[in-house]
Amino acid sequence: MTKLSVNINKVATIRNSRGGNIPDVIQVAIDCQSFGANGITVHPRPDERHIRYADVINLQAKVTTEFNIEGNPSPEFIDLIKKTRPSQVTLVPDAHDAITSDAGWDTLANQEFLTEVVAEFKSMGIRTSIFIDPIPEMIRMASKIGTDRIELYTGPYAEAFTKDKEKAIAPFIEAATLAKKLGLGVNAGHDLNLDNLSYLYQNIPWLKEVSIGHSLISDALYMGLEKTIKAYKNCLIIPKSDV
């Protein structure tokens, strides 16, 4: 089963725009889980413009499914991971001022650094995942680094999907197949939505997890959070006619 992890950063963005604690990100995480989400994802950034480090610490006791913390492994981020001990850490190479993640790691250029970080987190019993583009040589190096999983950056897939979905998915099938052969678990995330998620899953049914925030929270404004989570989970089912 491919797990759905709900990224609640956008909920924190709304809260921060007015101050106070509305909406309550902790309660939203609890509700997402009760509505069927298999995990909660957060991506704290140094400027704390959405999820704050204090939120991450407070969430640790409330996430009873899988807690996935994403981020660039700065010393502050590493200290946060040591305090919270999440189920999974996803290493993302975003700059401190990035609006959103827009590229995966160059695992060749950062081999030594990533090897050290991955080893440190794994020594704590934390599953590690490296955010990566669907480039074979980057995936091969990720395997040598020792990570448990990779997370395929699906922004380019989502962008090309409406033009030619077969062409859009092709490099991701190749990348996921290679990762599987190398013994890596495969996650996916970025710009996945109700239009493109099913096709991704049907072509890569061995995905371990998809992490979705922006589109899911946006859809919830119209559909409600419970119905939206159910709709996304329905995208992670292969139709009986295809089995």
N, C-alpha and C positions, 0 to 999 in steps of 0.2 A: 504494500500500500504506500502510495506517495503521500507524505504528510503535508498539510497546509499550515504554514506558520504565518501568523498575521503580524505585520509590522505596524506598530502603533505610534510611530513618529508623528504622523500627521495629526493625530489626536492631541499630542502635546503641543504642536504648532498652534492649533486653535486655542488651547488653554493659555499659552504664553502671550498670545496677541492681546489679551485683556487682563492678564494677571489673575490672581486667585487660583481656584482649583476646579473650574468648570471648563470643559469636561474633566472628570477625575480619571486620569490615565490608569491608575491602579484598578479602579472598578471596571474600566473598559477591558483591561486584560483579563480580569476574572470573568466578565461576561462573555468575551470571545471564547474562552475555554468552555464555558457552560453551553455555548451555542454550537460547539463542535470543532473549534480550532484545535489542531494537534500541537501547536506551539505558539510562542510569542517571540517576536523579533524586535530588538531595539538597536538603534545605531546612534549612540551619543557622539556628538562632535565637540571640539574644544570650546566653541562659543556657546554651547548649550542652547542653541536657537530652537530646538524642539525637545527631545528627551534630555533630561538633565542627569548628571551623575547620581544625584540623590534619588531620582526616580528609579534608576537601575538598582540601587541598593534596596530600595523599598519593594521593588517588584520581586526580588529574589525569593522571598518567602511566600509570595502569592502565585507564582507560576508553578503549577502542579503538573504541567505537561512537559514540554521541552522549552528551555530558555536559551535563545540564540542571541548573542551579543556581537554586533558587527562593529568594525572600526579599524583605523590605522593604528598599529601597535606602538604608540608613543609610550614613554615611561608612565604617564598618567593613566593611559588606557590599560596597560599591563597591571598597574596597582589595582585598578577597578576590578579586573578579572580575578585577581588574587583574593579580593574581598568577597566577591559574589559567587565564584565557582559555578558558572552556568553549565548547561548541558553541552553547549557548543560555542566556540568562538569562530567567527568568520572574519578573516583578515582582508581588509579592503584598503587599497592604496590611494584613497582620496586625499586631496590637499585640504588644509584646514579651512580654506575659504570656498570649497566646492559647494555648489548648490545641491548637487546630487552626484552619486557615483557615476562615472562615465567611461571607465576602462578597468580592465583587470591588471593583475600584477605582471610585470616582466620578471618571471621567475629565474631567468638566466642571469640578469643583471643583479638580482637581489637574492641569489641562492644562499649565500652565507648568512645574511640577516634573517631570512625566513626560516632557515634551518634551526637557528638558535631560538627564535620565538616559538616555533612549532614544538621543539623539544621541551621548552620550558612549560608550555601549556599542557602538553601530553603527560609530563611528569606529575602534574596536578590531577590527572585523570579526566581532563577536559578534551572532548573531541574537537579536532581542528579542521577548518575548511578554508581554502584559499580562493578568493574571488578572482576569476580568470576569464580571459577571452578564449573563444574556441580555436586555439592555435595549437597544433599537435606538439611542437617543440616545447611550448610552455607547460603543457600537460605532462609531458614526459619528465620535465625537470621537477614539477610539483610532486610527482611520485618519488623521485630521488630525495627530495627535501624531507619526505616522511609524513606529509599531511594525511589525515584520514579521508578527507573528501576535498572536492573542488566545488565551487559554485559558479556555474556558467553565467556570465554576464549576458543577459538576453535582450538588452536594449536594441542592438542591431536587428535581432530577429523580429521584435515587435515593430520596428520602423519599416522593415521590408515586407512584413506579413500581408499587408493589404494590396501590395503590388504583385507579388508572386510568392505564395506561401511555400511552394515546393523548393524554390531557390532559397528562400529565407531559412528554412529548417535544415537544409543539407549540411552546412558546416557544423551544426550543433549535433546532428546525428553522428557525424564522423568523430567529433570531439568526445561525445558521451560514450561511444563505442570503444574508443581508445582508452578512455579512463576506466571503463569497466574491465577491459583486458589487463590493465595495469593494477587492478585490485583497488581502485579508488571508488569511493561512493560519490554519487553525482547529485548535487543540488542545483537549483536554478532560480534566478531572480532578476528583476528589473523590468518594468513596463509590461508585465504580464497582466492580462485582463480577461474578461468573460468572452471576448472574441477570439483570442489567440491561445488561451491556455489549453483547451481540449486538444487542439492539433499538436501542440508540443508534447503533451502527455501520451497521446496515441502513437507518436513516433518514437518516443523515448520512455517507454512504460517502466523502466527500471530507475527512474528518478527517485531519490530518497526523500526529497523535500523541495517544496517551492515556497519562497518567501515573498509575500505580496503586501504592499501597504497603500501606496497612493491611489491606485485604481479601486481597490477594495473599499477603502474608506470613502472615496468619492461615490461609489455605487451605493454605499450604505445611506447616504443622504437621501436617496430616492426610495430604496428598497427596505431600509431598516437593516441593522447589523445582523440580526439572526438570519433573515432570509438571504442576505448577501453571502454570509459564510456558507450557508447550505448550497447556494448556487455555485460558488467556487469549488466546493468539495465535489459537487456533481460533475464538474469538468475533469475530475481526476478519477473517472470511472470509464472503462472501455465499454461501449455499448455491447449488449449481448449478441447482436447480429455480427459483431466484429470478432467475437471470441472463437 
